[in-house]
């Protein structure tokens, strides 16, 4: 593990592997730099890139200077880019894709290319009230330090049955969920904000080569979102991965990312 200081002095923990152009992986909600399938993805990408995985502020080994601001998270990415070289690539998964999009817009020439897998924007009018209710309940749970309830709200939002959530709360795994639960507000109230629809006006200003990817086994709104986002980005290509869902297989994703970023 290494650390870099962000502009506000926050220590951001990261791991680095491989050789080549810098590629920073930006995690989505509830994820840390070494969680899930990320080690496999890093191993597959490290043959062509210097891959940096990091704990977003408030997670893992990174600090969490208050008050939170999306701009500070973008400064974290900027510090990593400055550490890795004069410019680099961003790959964001889920709400990490939303953050990577905003970082590419703000950081300009420091970002050479942008890749996004299933940013969870949603243009469905029926989802607007669902989102508003979720944000309200999330804020109440976190204000009351009910971290477990906050994590459970998120799991139910993404479609996990209540009984399965209750069972998860009884496992040792749940403690890790509670540890990062406050950062749900960073991803959802902060990065995505009160309007969950695709930010086409912001996307239209991101003038770097971009790749927007979704899985055909994911909920249908993901395909619609990816299509809208790819059309809004001035230099974007759209790619569907057959049979993949939100938990994308690194062995399927890595060759797609490598081909795009190496072109």
Buried (B, 14 or more C-beta within 10 A) or exposed (E): EEBBEBEBEBBBBBBBBBEBBBBBBBBBBBBBBBBBEBBBBBBBBBEBBBBBBBBBBBBBBBBBBEEBEBEBBBBBBBBBBEBBEEBBBBBBBBBBBBBBBBBBBBBEEBBBBBBBBBBBBBBBEEBBEEBEEBBEBBBEBBEEEBBBBBBBBBBBBEEEEEEEBEEBBEEEEBEBBBBBBBBBBBBBBBBBBEEBBBBBEBBEEBEBBBBBBBBEBBBEBBBBBBBBBBBBBEEBEBBBBEEBBBEBBBEBBBEBBBEBBEE
